[in-house]
């Protein structure tokens, strides 16, 4: 069994790495799903780097919802 953790993100450039690190520190098998809500502050650049990590899937909204 795997835990799915959904992280909504909007302009989280200062915190997204810390949030992901905290989620990863939980001792369960997990997948991390990050939904970017059309960030404008550089969050998407960080998420593009994280996309290649095996436990992370990133989804992007084209407009802020």
N, C-alpha and C positions, 0 to 999 in steps of 0.2 A: 504494500500500500504506500502511496506517495502523497505527501501534502502539497497542495497547490496554493501558493501565496500570490495574491493579486495586489500590486502596488500601483495606485493611481499617481500620476506625476504631472504637475503643472508648475513650471518655473522652479525646479528643485536643484539647480546647478550646485548650490552650496551644500546640499544634504543627501543627494541621491546615492553617492558612494557609501556614506555612513549607514543609510537605511538598508542598503543591500547587504552590507557587512553584518549588521545586526540580525537580519533575517537568516543569513548563512550560519550564524553562530548557534542557532537553535538546532539541537541534536536529533533531527528527524530527516529522513530522506525527503527531499522536496524539489519542486520546480518553482521558479520565480517568474511570474508574468508581470511585466511592467507595461502599463498603458499610459502613453504620453498624450496629454490633452492639448496638443498644439503649442508646446512651450516656445517661448521667444527669447530665453535668456542663456542658451547654450546647453541646456539639459539634453537636447537631442544629440549633440555632439558626443557627450559622455555615453549616452545610450547606444549610439552607433558602435562605440568601442566595446561595449558590453555584449552586443548581439552575438558575438562569436563564442561566448562562454557557454559551456554545455548545459548549465542549469538555468539559463536565462532565455526567455523569449520576450521580445519587445514588439508592441503594437503602437502605431501612431495614428492619432486622429488628425485629419486635415483641417478641421476647424475646431475651435474651443467649444466644448459642450458643457 
